[in-house]
Amino acid sequence: MFLSAIESAKTEFEPHPKGVANGVCVEVVTHNKKTGEPFTKTTKEGDVKNRIILVFQTDKTTTKEDGSTVNCAYWDWHNVPQSISNENGSLHKRLKDWEVEIKDYATQEAFEKAVVGRPATLVFTHNSADNGKTYSNLTSCTPVDEGATAFAAVDYQSYNDGAPF
């Protein structure tokens, strides 16, 4: 079926806890696994921008309905810039603060090699929307201080490998 009129249940995401967290980039996502289409966003002007998502898993945990705990994951969305060197772009700022080299990456795999597995010290804040929901924002992503223990991913199930979201 191409289109359906049946209401589907929306997945409710808990906001990431506020404050400082140790994390690691576990994945770079650019395409919807169900449709194969790139993730996009339409601007107010009507332009369609491709999106890139840096997925971080952190040392903060949440309790599932069955009582088990899992580490939190945060999806950091950015428009794909025409050039990564654009200092006003959010992706450029994120990478610069995280001390990832700003250079040409010929393929997604080359970019993934630079960021996936790279630890970070992350700072999260919360904001409330008009709809009453609370959203978390990643306000800082910096390299782990020298001598500090870096967080390593724990049982992360990749979006591209069939995670149920």
Protein Blocks (a to p, Z undefined) as FASTA:
>chain_A
ZZdcbdcdddddddddedjdddddfbdcfbdfklopacddddfkopacdddddddddfbd
cddfkopacdddddddddddfblklmkbmklmmmmmnopacdddfbfklmmmmmgopacd
ddddddddfkopacdddfbdcdddehiacdddehiacfknopaZZ
